[in-house]
Amino acid sequence: MRRLVAPLVVCVVIGAAAVIGIGADAPVAPPQEVTLPTPVTKGTMSLEEAIAKRRSVRGFQTQALTEQQIGQLLWAAQGITDPATGHRASPSAMAMYPLTVYVFRSDGVFAYEPKGHKLVRISDQDRRAEVTQPPRGGEAAPVTFVFTGDRSKMGSRMAAMADRFIYLEVGHAAENLALEASALGLATVTQGGINQQAAAKVLGLPETALVVYAMPVGHAATR
C-alpha cells in the first residue's frame, strides 16, 4: 500500500490543476496596465506641414495602430512635457488638468494616465460601437479616443466656469491629437455628436464628468 501513496498524490495534484484551469490551455488575464513607449519629441514632419495636411476623414482601414502610435497621440493630447512641473502638452486653466482621455479599441477600454505614460484598463470588451451610435463615420477605425472632463477637478474658484474651461481644454487637446495624427500619416475626425450617455455608462463616470468629444483614428481608407 505504501508504494501507491506517491502516484496517488501526483494524480490528485494533476486533477486539481485541471479543475482550476492551470496548464497550457488556461485563459490568460489581460494586463490591467500597459506602459506605453517613450514618446518621440523630434519628428520628421514640420508643424506647418502637419497643419497643411490635416483633414477630417471618416473612412478608415481596420489596420491596427501600434502602441508607439497610440502613445504618441496620447502624449500630444495630454502627455507630460515637463516632468519637473507636471505641465502637459496642452494648456489648462491654472494647471488644474480636469481632462481624461480614454482609448476604445478591440481589446478593451483604457484610461490614459499622463503620469507614467500608461494605459489603465477599464474594460476588456470592445465597446466602440456603443460610443459611435448612431453612426457618425469612423466605425471601422481601430482606435477611438474619447475626451472627458471632470468639473470637480476645477476647484471652487473655477466652479462657475468649469464647463466652459473643460470645453476649451478639450479643444486644445483634440487639435494637438489631430496634428500628431497628421504628422504620423494617420487620419482622424472630431465628433461631438456621439452617444454621451452610453460612453459615460461604459466609463463609469461620476455626475460631475462631461463626455465632450470622440476621435476615431486610423489609416485612411483607400478610395
Z-matrix of the N, CA and C atoms (Angstrom, degrees):
N
C 1 1.459
C 2 1.532 1 112.38
N 3 1.363 2 117.65 1 -32.71
C 4 1.449 3 120.06 2 -178.38
C 5 1.525 4 111.75 3 -63.61
N 6 1.315 5 118.60 4 -31.44
C 7 1.462 6 121.50 5 -178.59
C 8 1.532 7 112.22 6 -67.43
N 9 1.300 8 117.88 7 -18.59
C 10 1.475 9 121.61 8 -177.53
C 11 1.527 10 112.55 9 -86.88
N 12 1.322 11 116.71 10 -11.66
C 13 1.465 12 119.28 11 -174.50
C 14 1.520 13 111.95 12 -64.44
N 15 1.348 14 118.20 13 -50.69
C 16 1.463 15 121.65 14 -177.87
C 17 1.518 16 112.38 15 -61.02
N 18 1.352 17 120.02 16 -49.52
C 19 1.474 18 119.75 17 177.63
C 20 1.511 19 112.31 18 -59.86
N 21 1.349 20 115.92 19 -35.92
C 22 1.459 21 118.93 20 -179.16
C 23 1.518 22 111.02 21 -65.84
N 24 1.347 23 116.26 22 -41.29
C 25 1.471 24 120.11 23 179.08
C 26 1.515 25 110.46 24 -62.85
N 27 1.349 26 116.72 25 -42.98
C 28 1.462 27 120.69 26 179.32
C 29 1.514 28 110.69 27 -60.65
N 30 1.326 29 117.09 28 -43.15
C 31 1.468 30 120.90 29 -179.60
C 32 1.520 31 111.13 30 -63.08
N 33 1.350 32 116.18 31 -40.00
C 34 1.464 33 119.84 32 -179.69
C 35 1.516 34 110.78 33 -65.22
N 36 1.359 35 116.68 34 -43.00
C 37 1.461 36 120.58 35 -179.99
C 38 1.512 37 111.16 36 -63.61
N 39 1.324 38 116.55 37 -45.44
C 40 1.471 39 120.06 38 179.48
C 41 1.515 40 110.74 39 -62.96
N 42 1.338 41 116.89 40 -41.25
C 43 1.462 42 120.26 41 -179.89
C 44 1.505 43 111.67 42 -64.57
N 45 1.342 44 116.21 43 -41.60
C 46 1.470 45 119.69 44 179.03
C 47 1.510 46 111.21 45 -64.70
N 48 1.325 47 116.77 46 -39.28
C 49 1.461 48 120.46 47 178.72
C 50 1.507 49 110.87 48 -62.48
N 51 1.320 50 117.39 49 -39.52
C 52 1.460 51 120.77 50 179.78
C 53 1.513 52 111.25 51 -65.59
N 54 1.368 53 115.91 52 -37.99
C 55 1.459 54 120.08 53 -178.21
C 56 1.514 55 111.45 54 -66.55
N 57 1.345 56 117.27 55 -43.25
C 58 1.476 57 119.61 56 -175.83
C 59 1.516 58 112.48 57 -87.40
N 60 1.322 59 118.15 58 1.71
C 61 1.455 60 120.44 59 172.80
C 62 1.492 61 115.29 60 88.96
N 63 1.347 62 118.71 61 17.61
C 64 1.448 63 120.37 62 178.17
C 65 1.516 64 108.56 63 -83.61
N 66 1.306 65 116.61 64 132.00
C 67 1.457 66 119.33 65 -179.79
C 68 1.501 67 110.62 66 145.53
N 69 1.318 68 115.93 67 -174.31
C 70 1.461 69 121.20 68 -175.06
C 71 1.515 70 112.37 69 -65.40
N 72 1.350 71 116.91 70 -29.13
C 73 1.462 72 119.77 71 -175.92
C 74 1.522 73 113.00 72 -94.79
N 75 1.317 74 118.07 73 4.10
C 76 1.458 75 120.29 74 -178.85
C 77 1.520 76 110.47 75 -68.70
N 78 1.365 77 117.86 76 137.30
C 79 1.469 78 120.19 77 178.79
C 80 1.517 79 111.35 78 -65.65
N 81 1.313 80 116.34 79 141.40
C 82 1.455 81 121.80 80 179.33
C 83 1.524 82 109.05 81 -100.66
N 84 1.326 83 116.38 82 123.44
C 85 1.464 84 120.48 83 -179.75
C 86 1.517 85 110.05 84 -65.77
N 87 1.342 86 118.26 85 136.67
C 88 1.471 87 119.90 86 178.53
C 89 1.513 88 110.62 87 -66.08
N 90 1.313 89 117.99 88 148.78
C 91 1.468 90 120.47 89 179.89
C 92 1.522 91 111.21 90 -62.99
N 93 1.328 92 115.81 91 140.46
C 94 1.460 93 120.39 92 -179.60
C 95 1.519 94 112.28 93 -83.15
N 96 1.318 95 116.79 94 -21.67
C 97 1.454 96 121.61 95 176.29
C 98 1.524 97 109.68 96 -132.86
N 99 1.312 98 115.57 97 142.48
C 100 1.457 99 121.63 98 178.37
C 101 1.522 100 107.60 99 -126.46
N 102 1.320 101 116.59 100 112.42
C 103 1.465 102 120.58 101 176.52
C 104 1.526 103 108.38 102 -79.32
N 105 1.313 104 116.02 103 124.49
C 106 1.459 105 121.28 104 -175.48
C 107 1.526 106 111.19 105 -85.65
N 108 1.331 107 116.89 106 153.43
C 109 1.471 108 119.80 107 178.00
C 110 1.525 109 111.54 108 -61.38
N 111 1.312 110 115.80 109 153.62
C 112 1.467 111 121.14 110 179.02
C 113 1.526 112 110.46 111 -59.63
N 114 1.326 113 118.21 112 128.82
C 115 1.466 114 120.02 113 -179.18
C 116 1.520 115 112.82 114 -66.88
N 117 1.309 116 115.00 115 150.70
C 118 1.459 117 122.27 116 178.03
C 119 1.523 118 108.34 117 -89.69
N 120 1.320 119 117.32 118 132.97
C 121 1.461 120 120.53 119 -178.88
C 122 1.527 121 112.98 120 -108.23
N 123 1.329 122 116.92 121 -1.53
C 124 1.460 123 121.41 122 174.07
C 125 1.515 124 108.41 123 -132.18
N 126 1.354 125 115.24 124 105.45
C 127 1.457 126 120.24 125 -177.64
C 128 1.516 127 112.51 126 -93.99
N 129 1.322 128 114.62 127 -173.70
C 130 1.461 129 120.78 128 -178.60
C 131 1.522 130 112.63 129 -103.08
N 132 1.340 131 116.72 130 -1.66
C 133 1.467 132 120.29 131 179.90
C 134 1.524 133 109.32 132 -121.87
N 135 1.316 134 116.33 133 137.79
C 136 1.462 135 119.88 134 178.81
C 137 1.526 136 110.34 135 -72.06
N 138 1.331 137 116.40 136 158.68
C 139 1.458 138 121.24 137 176.61
C 140 1.523 139 110.27 138 -58.45
N 141 1.329 140 116.31 139 -42.45
C 142 1.470 141 120.24 140 -178.09
C 143 1.529 142 111.22 141 -61.99
N 144 1.322 143 116.36 142 -39.87
C 145 1.466 144 119.38 143 179.59
C 146 1.523 145 110.83 144 -69.36
N 147 1.330 146 117.40 145 -38.19
C 148 1.464 147 120.87 146 177.78
C 149 1.520 148 110.83 147 -62.78
N 150 1.339 149 116.48 148 -40.36
C 151 1.471 150 120.55 149 177.06
C 152 1.528 151 110.36 150 -63.90
N 153 1.321 152 115.99 151 -44.23
C 154 1.466 153 120.13 152 -177.85
C 155 1.529 154 112.11 153 -64.80
N 156 1.328 155 117.02 154 -32.30
C 157 1.463 156 120.96 155 -176.92
C 158 1.526 157 113.44 156 -88.44
N 159 1.314 158 118.52 157 -13.27
C 160 1.457 159 120.41 158 -176.02
C 161 1.531 160 111.72 159 -65.33
N 162 1.325 161 115.92 160 127.48
C 163 1.460 162 122.66 161 176.98
C 164 1.523 163 109.25 162 -142.23
N 165 1.324 164 117.10 163 157.34
C 166 1.459 165 121.46 164 173.27
C 167 1.523 166 108.14 165 -85.39
N 168 1.315 167 116.55 166 120.71
C 169 1.464 168 122.61 167 -176.73
C 170 1.523 169 108.52 168 -122.50
N 171 1.326 170 116.71 169 133.19
C 172 1.464 171 121.05 170 -178.00
C 173 1.523 172 113.51 171 -114.92
N 174 1.327 173 117.15 172 -2.78
C 175 1.457 174 120.82 173 177.89
C 176 1.523 175 110.14 174 -111.26
N 177 1.324 176 116.76 175 126.74
C 178 1.460 177 120.60 176 -174.12
C 179 1.523 178 111.63 177 -130.98
N 180 1.325 179 114.79 178 153.19
C 181 1.446 180 121.25 179 167.14
C 182 1.530 181 108.28 180 -82.21
N 183 1.320 182 116.27 181 160.07
C 184 1.462 183 119.73 182 179.89
C 185 1.526 184 112.50 183 -87.49
N 186 1.317 185 117.49 184 -0.01
C 187 1.462 186 121.70 185 -179.72
C 188 1.531 187 110.91 186 -54.61
N 189 1.320 188 116.05 187 129.79
C 190 1.465 189 121.01 188 -177.10
C 191 1.528 190 111.77 189 -68.22
N 192 1.319 191 115.42 190 152.26
C 193 1.460 192 120.88 191 171.79
C 194 1.526 193 108.99 192 -88.99
N 195 1.313 194 115.97 193 151.97
C 196 1.457 195 120.31 194 176.45
C 197 1.519 196 109.69 195 -80.23
N 198 1.338 197 116.06 196 161.88
C 199 1.461 198 120.05 197 176.22
C 200 1.529 199 110.45 198 -62.95
N 201 1.332 200 116.71 199 -32.75
C 202 1.457 201 120.39 200 177.30
C 203 1.524 202 110.78 201 -62.74
N 204 1.332 203 117.06 202 -44.21
C 205 1.467 204 120.92 203 179.56
C 206 1.523 205 111.06 204 -65.19
N 207 1.331 206 116.63 205 -45.68
C 208 1.461 207 120.66 206 179.96
C 209 1.523 208 110.42 207 -61.64
N 210 1.330 209 116.09 208 -44.66
C 211 1.456 210 119.78 209 179.22
C 212 1.519 211 112.67 210 -63.81
N 213 1.319 212 116.41 211 -38.20
C 214 1.461 213 120.76 212 179.89
C 215 1.529 214 110.91 213 -65.81
N 216 1.309 215 117.10 214 -40.97
C 217 1.463 216 122.23 215 178.46
C 218 1.530 217 110.80 216 -64.48
N 219 1.324 218 116.41 217 -44.35
C 220 1.466 219 120.18 218 179.26
C 221 1.518 220 111.62 219 -66.40
N 222 1.320 221 116.24 220 -39.30
C 223 1.467 222 119.90 221 177.70
C 224 1.520 223 110.28 222 -61.35
N 225 1.331 224 117.78 223 -42.16
C 226 1.461 225 121.42 224 179.50
C 227 1.526 226 111.76 225 -63.18
N 228 1.335 227 116.00 226 -33.16
C 229 1.462 228 120.26 227 -177.61
C 230 1.523 229 112.65 228 -81.00
N 231 1.349 230 116.38 229 -48.19
C 232 1.470 231 119.91 230 -172.95
C 233 1.522 232 113.36 231 -143.03
N 234 1.314 233 117.81 232 12.29
C 235 1.455 234 119.88 233 -177.57
C 236 1.515 235 113.47 234 -68.69
N 237 1.309 236 116.27 235 155.36
C 238 1.463 237 121.90 236 177.74
C 239 1.527 238 108.98 237 -79.84
N 240 1.319 239 115.69 238 123.74
C 241 1.465 240 120.99 239 -179.15
C 242 1.527 241 112.60 240 -107.43
N 243 1.324 242 117.22 241 -9.03
C 244 1.469 243 121.70 242 176.48
C 245 1.526 244 107.73 243 -138.33
N 246 1.324 245 117.69 244 92.79
C 247 1.463 246 120.23 245 -177.45
C 248 1.528 247 113.71 246 -57.47
N 249 1.310 248 117.50 247 -28.52
C 250 1.468 249 120.58 248 -177.63
C 251 1.527 250 112.00 249 -67.88
N 252 1.329 251 116.79 250 -36.25
C 253 1.464 252 121.06 251 -178.16
C 254 1.519 253 113.46 252 -107.33
N 255 1.340 254 117.24 253 -18.08
C 256 1.453 255 120.62 254 -175.98
C 257 1.517 256 113.34 255 83.43
N 258 1.326 257 117.13 256 5.28
C 259 1.456 258 120.04 257 179.92
C 260 1.529 259 110.62 258 -63.38
N 261 1.332 260 114.43 259 145.49
C 262 1.458 261 120.50 260 -174.05
C 263 1.527 262 111.92 261 -108.66
N 264 1.327 263 115.15 262 176.12
C 265 1.462 264 121.95 263 -174.95
C 266 1.520 265 112.66 264 -67.22
N 267 1.320 266 118.13 265 -27.16
C 268 1.470 267 120.67 266 178.05
C 269 1.525 268 108.75 267 -118.36
N 270 1.341 269 116.62 268 148.51
C 271 1.471 270 120.10 269 -174.38
C 272 1.523 271 112.82 270 -71.27
N 273 1.331 272 115.00 271 154.69
C 274 1.461 273 121.84 272 177.66
C 275 1.516 274 108.87 273 -141.58
N 276 1.333 275 116.10 274 138.42
C 277 1.460 276 120.88 275 179.45
C 278 1.521 277 110.02 276 -58.19
N 279 1.336 278 116.29 277 120.29
C 280 1.458 279 123.38 278 179.59
C 281 1.525 280 112.59 279 55.61
N 282 1.335 281 115.19 280 24.61
C 283 1.473 282 121.83 281 178.10
C 284 1.526 283 112.29 282 53.33
N 285 1.333 284 116.04 283 41.65
C 286 1.466 285 120.28 284 179.71
C 287 1.529 286 112.63 285 -86.83
N 288 1.304 287 116.74 286 -25.99
C 289 1.465 288 123.18 287 174.95
C 290 1.540 289 113.11 288 49.58
N 291 1.327 290 117.06 289 70.29
C 292 1.466 291 119.97 290 -179.19
C 293 1.530 292 114.36 291 -83.63
N 294 1.332 293 117.23 292 -2.17
C 295 1.468 294 119.83 293 -173.17
C 296 1.525 295 112.49 294 -87.04
N 297 1.336 296 114.16 295 149.52
C 298 1.458 297 122.80 296 166.92
C 299 1.513 298 107.53 297 -133.25
N 300 1.321 299 116.59 298 132.79
C 301 1.463 300 121.68 299 177.18
C 302 1.520 301 107.90 300 -105.06
N 303 1.328 302 114.97 301 129.24
C 304 1.467 303 121.20 302 178.98
C 305 1.515 304 110.00 303 -108.42
N 306 1.321 305 114.99 304 148.97
C 307 1.460 306 122.11 305 -178.80
C 308 1.526 307 108.65 306 -114.90
N 309 1.324 308 115.81 307 118.50
C 310 1.463 309 122.33 308 176.31
C 311 1.525 310 107.87 309 -105.35
N 312 1.326 311 116.90 310 122.42
C 313 1.455 312 120.48 311 176.68
C 314 1.530 313 109.57 312 -148.41
N 315 1.322 314 117.29 313 -178.97
C 316 1.457 315 120.60 314 -170.74
C 317 1.526 316 113.06 315 -63.98
N 318 1.329 317 118.17 316 -27.74
C 319 1.464 318 120.12 317 -177.29
C 320 1.524 319 113.07 318 -96.87
N 321 1.337 320 117.11 319 11.35
C 322 1.448 321 119.43 320 174.58
C 323 1.514 322 114.34 321 137.92
N 324 1.318 323 114.76 322 -168.19
C 325 1.465 324 123.19 323 -178.80
C 326 1.530 325 107.91 324 -121.80
N 327 1.329 326 116.36 325 136.58
C 328 1.452 327 121.64 326 -175.43
C 329 1.526 328 110.26 327 -133.74
N 330 1.322 329 115.75 328 148.96
C 331 1.467 330 122.09 329 170.67
C 332 1.519 331 108.03 330 -100.77
N 333 1.321 332 115.81 331 136.85
C 334 1.465 333 119.85 332 177.17
C 335 1.516 334 109.74 333 -86.76
N 336 1.311 335 116.07 334 127.70
C 337 1.461 336 122.12 335 174.68
C 338 1.523 337 108.67 336 -109.85
N 339 1.330 338 117.72 337 108.36
C 340 1.465 339 120.12 338 179.91
C 341 1.525 340 113.03 339 -56.67
N 342 1.323 341 116.75 340 -40.36
C 343 1.459 342 119.32 341 177.59
C 344 1.525 343 108.61 342 -72.66
N 345 1.299 344 115.16 343 112.89
C 346 1.456 345 119.60 344 -175.10
C 347 1.516 346 112.82 345 96.84
N 348 1.343 347 116.32 346 -9.94
C 349 1.477 348 121.59 347 178.22
C 350 1.529 349 110.05 348 46.15
N 351 1.331 350 114.96 349 64.82
C 352 1.459 351 119.65 350 -174.63
C 353 1.522 352 111.74 351 -142.51
N 354 1.328 353 114.90 352 164.19
C 355 1.455 354 122.93 353 174.57
C 356 1.523 355 108.54 354 -105.50
N 357 1.325 356 116.28 355 137.78
C 358 1.461 357 121.97 356 175.98
C 359 1.524 358 107.86 357 -116.36
N 360 1.304 359 116.69 358 124.75
C 361 1.466 360 121.69 359 -173.75
C 362 1.534 361 111.49 360 -69.08
N 363 1.334 362 114.65 361 133.48
C 364 1.459 363 122.53 362 174.27
C 365 1.528 364 109.91 363 -104.57
N 366 1.320 365 115.94 364 -37.08
C 367 1.469 366 122.27 365 -178.54
C 368 1.516 367 108.35 366 -149.71
N 369 1.336 368 116.70 367 152.11
C 370 1.460 369 120.48 368 175.60
C 371 1.527 370 111.81 369 -104.46
N 372 1.335 371 115.65 370 17.66
C 373 1.461 372 121.35 371 179.65
C 374 1.529 373 110.89 372 -111.69
N 375 1.321 374 115.55 373 154.98
C 376 1.464 375 121.28 374 176.68
C 377 1.524 376 108.54 375 -81.28
N 378 1.329 377 117.32 376 109.41
C 379 1.472 378 121.69 377 -176.12
C 380 1.523 379 112.11 378 -114.11
N 381 1.325 380 117.36 379 15.40
C 382 1.461 381 120.57 380 -175.79
C 383 1.526 382 113.01 381 -59.52
N 384 1.327 383 116.99 382 -41.79
C 385 1.465 384 120.47 383 -176.22
C 386 1.522 385 112.10 384 -62.95
N 387 1.325 386 117.54 385 -30.50
C 388 1.462 387 120.53 386 -179.08
C 389 1.524 388 111.50 387 -68.54
N 390 1.323 389 116.03 388 -32.81
C 391 1.462 390 120.31 389 -178.56
C 392 1.520 391 111.39 390 -78.10
N 393 1.321 392 116.97 391 -35.36
C 394 1.469 393 120.95 392 -175.30
C 395 1.520 394 112.77 393 -91.80
N 396 1.324 395 118.57 394 10.31
C 397 1.463 396 120.99 395 176.35
C 398 1.514 397 109.54 396 -91.50
N 399 1.334 398 119.90 397 134.76
C 400 1.459 399 125.47 398 -5.71
C 401 1.524 400 111.35 399 -66.32
N 402 1.345 401 117.54 400 154.91
C 403 1.470 402 120.72 401 -175.74
C 404 1.522 403 112.38 402 -52.47
N 405 1.325 404 115.24 403 130.52
C 406 1.461 405 121.83 404 179.94
C 407 1.521 406 111.23 405 -120.17
N 408 1.318 407 116.89 406 4.33
C 409 1.454 408 120.21 407 -172.67
C 410 1.508 409 108.99 408 92.66
N 411 1.310 410 115.95 409 142.93
C 412 1.456 411 119.70 410 179.56
C 413 1.507 412 113.99 411 98.30
N 414 1.359 413 117.62 412 6.45
C 415 1.454 414 120.32 413 -177.52
C 416 1.525 415 112.93 414 -62.19
N 417 1.349 416 117.07 415 -27.17
C 418 1.466 417 120.57 416 -178.19
C 419 1.526 418 112.43 417 -82.14
N 420 1.317 419 117.55 418 -10.61
C 421 1.479 420 120.40 419 -177.13
C 422 1.525 421 110.03 420 -61.26
N 423 1.332 422 117.56 421 139.02
C 424 1.465 423 120.01 422 -178.43
C 425 1.520 424 114.40 423 -69.81
N 426 1.332 425 116.89 424 -23.56
C 427 1.465 426 120.93 425 -178.13
C 428 1.521 427 109.64 426 -136.67
N 429 1.322 428 116.06 427 136.98
C 430 1.459 429 121.43 428 171.48
C 431 1.520 430 108.17 429 -123.09
N 432 1.329 431 115.58 430 124.86
C 433 1.459 432 121.57 431 177.15
C 434 1.529 433 108.53 432 -95.31
N 435 1.310 434 116.82 433 130.63
C 436 1.467 435 121.69 434 179.80
C 437 1.529 436 108.58 435 -116.81
N 438 1.328 437 115.90 436 125.71
C 439 1.467 438 122.76 437 -177.80
C 440 1.523 439 109.74 438 -98.85
N 441 1.311 440 116.02 439 127.97
C 442 1.462 441 121.37 440 177.00
C 443 1.524 442 109.28 441 -129.68
N 444 1.320 443 115.29 442 161.19
C 445 1.460 444 120.80 443 175.36
C 446 1.511 445 109.58 444 -140.13
N 447 1.305 446 116.76 445 145.34
C 448 1.463 447 121.89 446 -177.66
C 449 1.525 448 109.44 447 -113.63
N 450 1.323 449 115.61 448 116.41
C 451 1.463 450 120.52 449 -178.77
C 452 1.527 451 111.96 450 -59.28
N 453 1.312 452 116.76 451 -33.39
C 454 1.462 453 119.78 452 -175.91
C 455 1.521 454 112.72 453 -65.22
N 456 1.327 455 117.01 454 -17.78
C 457 1.472 456 120.56 455 179.49
C 458 1.532 457 112.39 456 -84.60
N 459 1.333 458 116.48 457 -4.95
C 460 1.455 459 119.76 458 -177.13
C 461 1.523 460 113.07 459 -85.40
N 462 1.323 461 117.61 460 -14.97
C 463 1.455 462 120.25 461 178.06
C 464 1.520 463 112.32 462 80.82
N 465 1.326 464 116.04 463 161.42
C 466 1.464 465 121.30 464 -176.79
C 467 1.518 466 112.23 465 -64.61
N 468 1.303 467 116.83 466 -30.29
C 469 1.461 468 120.94 467 -177.55
C 470 1.525 469 111.97 468 -67.19
N 471 1.339 470 116.38 469 -29.45
C 472 1.458 471 120.97 470 -177.64
C 473 1.521 472 112.37 471 -108.89
N 474 1.317 473 117.62 472 7.25
C 475 1.463 474 121.39 473 -172.51
C 476 1.522 475 112.77 474 -56.46
N 477 1.321 476 117.44 475 -41.41
C 478 1.467 477 120.98 476 -176.50
C 479 1.529 478 112.20 477 -66.58
N 480 1.327 479 116.84 478 -23.58
C 481 1.465 480 120.55 479 -177.72
C 482 1.530 481 111.97 480 -116.87
N 483 1.321 482 116.76 481 18.21
C 484 1.462 483 120.83 482 -174.31
C 485 1.525 484 112.23 483 -58.54
N 486 1.333 485 116.99 484 -48.25
C 487 1.463 486 120.20 485 -178.33
C 488 1.528 487 110.89 486 -60.47
N 489 1.318 488 115.81 487 -44.15
C 490 1.459 489 120.25 488 -178.40
C 491 1.525 490 111.13 489 -58.87
N 492 1.324 491 115.61 490 -47.48
C 493 1.458 492 118.64 491 -177.19
C 494 1.530 493 112.23 492 -70.59
N 495 1.316 494 117.18 493 -32.92
C 496 1.469 495 119.79 494 176.20
C 497 1.526 496 110.05 495 -62.34
N 498 1.338 497 116.71 496 -45.84
C 499 1.472 498 119.87 497 179.25
C 500 1.530 499 110.81 498 -62.38
N 501 1.334 500 116.55 499 -41.91
C 502 1.461 501 119.61 500 179.08
C 503 1.530 502 111.08 501 -62.72
N 504 1.313 503 115.86 502 -44.19
C 505 1.458 504 119.47 503 -176.62
C 506 1.525 505 112.56 504 -69.74
N 507 1.319 506 116.85 505 -34.70
C 508 1.465 507 119.21 506 174.00
C 509 1.525 508 109.63 507 -62.56
N 510 1.329 509 117.32 508 -38.24
C 511 1.461 510 120.48 509 177.12
C 512 1.519 511 111.84 510 -61.10
N 513 1.346 512 116.60 511 -43.26
C 514 1.466 513 119.96 512 177.78
C 515 1.527 514 110.71 513 -60.40
N 516 1.330 515 115.48 514 -50.10
C 517 1.467 516 120.77 515 -174.89
C 518 1.526 517 111.42 516 -66.67
N 519 1.330 518 116.31 517 -39.38
C 520 1.466 519 120.07 518 -178.56
C 521 1.529 520 111.30 519 -66.93
N 522 1.322 521 117.05 520 -38.62
C 523 1.469 522 119.31 521 177.93
C 524 1.526 523 110.53 522 -66.26
N 525 1.323 524 116.72 523 -39.42
C 526 1.466 525 119.17 524 175.85
C 527 1.523 526 110.91 525 -58.78
N 528 1.332 527 115.92 526 -44.87
C 529 1.470 528 119.59 527 -179.91
C 530 1.520 529 110.72 528 -63.98
N 531 1.332 530 116.69 529 -40.72
C 532 1.468 531 120.51 530 -179.77
C 533 1.528 532 110.76 531 -63.07
N 534 1.321 533 117.37 532 -41.18
C 535 1.461 534 120.53 533 179.96
C 536 1.528 535 111.40 534 -70.39
N 537 1.328 536 116.83 535 -36.05
C 538 1.465 537 119.78 536 176.17
C 539 1.527 538 110.23 537 -65.68
N 540 1.331 539 116.43 538 -40.23
C 541 1.459 540 119.79 539 176.76
C 542 1.518 541 110.46 540 -59.88
N 543 1.330 542 115.92 541 -42.48
C 544 1.467 543 120.64 542 177.78
C 545 1.518 544 110.84 543 -60.58
N 546 1.331 545 116.78 544 -43.60
C 547 1.455 546 121.32 545 -179.09
C 548 1.529 547 112.12 546 -65.90
N 549 1.335 548 116.50 547 -29.12
C 550 1.466 549 121.30 548 -179.77
C 551 1.529 550 112.84 549 -88.07
N 552 1.343 551 116.42 550 0.92
C 553 1.460 552 119.75 551 -178.00
C 554 1.511 553 113.26 552 75.45
N 555 1.349 554 116.69 553 24.25
C 556 1.456 555 121.99 554 179.98
C 557 1.529 556 110.15 555 -107.31
N 558 1.315 557 115.33 556 168.43
C 559 1.461 558 121.28 557 -178.25
C 560 1.526 559 109.85 558 -118.10
N 561 1.328 560 116.22 559 151.90
C 562 1.459 561 121.13 560 177.32
C 563 1.519 562 110.12 561 -157.84
N 564 1.321 563 115.55 562 170.20
C 565 1.460 564 122.52 563 173.71
C 566 1.522 565 107.07 564 -150.12
N 567 1.326 566 116.91 565 143.35
C 568 1.463 567 120.55 566 177.42
C 569 1.519 568 108.87 567 -90.09
N 570 1.326 569 116.85 568 134.02
C 571 1.464 570 121.86 569 -176.66
C 572 1.530 571 109.89 570 -127.07
N 573 1.317 572 115.34 571 115.36
C 574 1.456 573 120.35 572 175.81
C 575 1.517 574 112.27 573 -93.65
N 576 1.348 575 116.57 574 -26.58
C 577 1.462 576 120.83 575 -177.33
C 578 1.509 577 112.26 576 -88.86
N 579 1.330 578 116.89 577 60.17
C 580 1.453 579 120.73 578 -179.56
C 581 1.530 580 110.09 579 -103.96
N 582 1.318 581 116.54 580 173.89
C 583 1.459 582 120.75 581 178.59
C 584 1.530 583 108.80 582 -81.42
N 585 1.307 584 115.45 583 87.52
C 586 1.464 585 120.67 584 -173.94
C 587 1.527 586 112.51 585 -65.98
N 588 1.329 587 116.75 586 -39.07
C 589 1.460 588 119.72 587 -179.50
C 590 1.525 589 111.09 588 -65.71
N 591 1.337 590 116.38 589 -41.99
C 592 1.464 591 119.85 590 178.85
C 593 1.519 592 110.63 591 -64.01
N 594 1.331 593 116.14 592 -42.63
C 595 1.463 594 119.93 593 179.35
C 596 1.521 595 111.01 594 -62.60
N 597 1.325 596 116.85 595 -44.82
C 598 1.464 597 120.67 596 -179.87
C 599 1.525 598 110.94 597 -61.67
N 600 1.335 599 116.79 598 -37.19
C 601 1.467 600 120.80 599 179.28
C 602 1.520 601 110.94 600 -68.55
N 603 1.329 602 116.81 601 -44.75
C 604 1.458 603 121.05 602 179.17
C 605 1.526 604 110.34 603 -59.73
N 606 1.330 605 116.23 604 -41.06
C 607 1.464 606 121.42 605 -175.58
C 608 1.526 607 113.34 606 -84.21
N 609 1.338 608 116.81 607 -10.66
C 610 1.453 609 120.15 608 -178.73
C 611 1.515 610 112.66 609 64.29
N 612 1.333 611 116.38 610 41.14
C 613 1.466 612 120.62 611 -174.86
C 614 1.527 613 111.55 612 -76.95
N 615 1.330 614 117.32 613 149.15
C 616 1.465 615 120.83 614 175.30
C 617 1.526 616 110.17 615 -74.77
N 618 1.307 617 116.32 616 169.17
C 619 1.469 618 121.00 617 -179.38
C 620 1.521 619 111.80 618 -65.60
N 621 1.292 620 117.57 619 -20.69
C 622 1.469 621 121.10 620 -179.44
C 623 1.527 622 112.32 621 -79.26
N 624 1.324 623 118.08 622 -5.95
C 625 1.459 624 121.59 623 -175.23
C 626 1.530 625 111.86 624 -94.82
N 627 1.314 626 115.50 625 149.14
C 628 1.456 627 123.25 626 176.83
C 629 1.527 628 109.18 627 -118.37
N 630 1.330 629 116.86 628 134.25
C 631 1.462 630 121.56 629 169.88
C 632 1.520 631 106.28 630 -96.61
N 633 1.321 632 117.26 631 119.33
C 634 1.462 633 120.62 632 -169.49
C 635 1.518 634 113.21 633 -108.35
N 636 1.305 635 117.31 634 -49.65
C 637 1.460 636 121.69 635 -166.87
C 638 1.511 637 110.98 636 -141.65
N 639 1.323 638 115.85 637 151.19
C 640 1.465 639 121.46 638 166.99
C 641 1.528 640 107.73 639 -127.63
N 642 1.335 641 115.32 640 144.48
C 643 1.461 642 120.45 641 178.23
C 644 1.531 643 109.61 642 -135.82
N 645 1.342 644 117.65 643 99.24
C 646 1.459 645 118.84 644 171.83
C 647 1.525 646 109.37 645 -69.96
N 648 1.327 647 116.52 646 139.87
C 649 1.469 648 121.29 647 -178.55
C 650 1.519 649 109.05 648 -135.12
N 651 1.325 650 114.57 649 139.34
C 652 1.456 651 119.67 650 177.05
C 653 1.521 652 109.71 651 -177.35
N 654 1.307 653 115.05 652 -168.71
C 655 1.458 654 120.87 653 174.13
C 656 1.529 655 108.50 654 -82.25
N 657 1.317 656 116.60 655 133.18
C 658 1.466 657 120.26 656 -178.28
C 659 1.517 658 111.01 657 -61.28
N 660 1.326 659 115.73 658 140.55
C 661 1.458 660 120.42 659 177.13
C 662 1.534 661 109.71 660 -66.70
N 663 1.310 662 115.79 661 142.97
C 664 1.456 663 119.97 662 177.43
C 665 1.508 664 109.68 663 -76.70
N 666 1.293 665 116.48 664 140.76
C 667 1.474 666 120.19 665 -178.04
C 668 1.522 667 111.01 666 -87.59
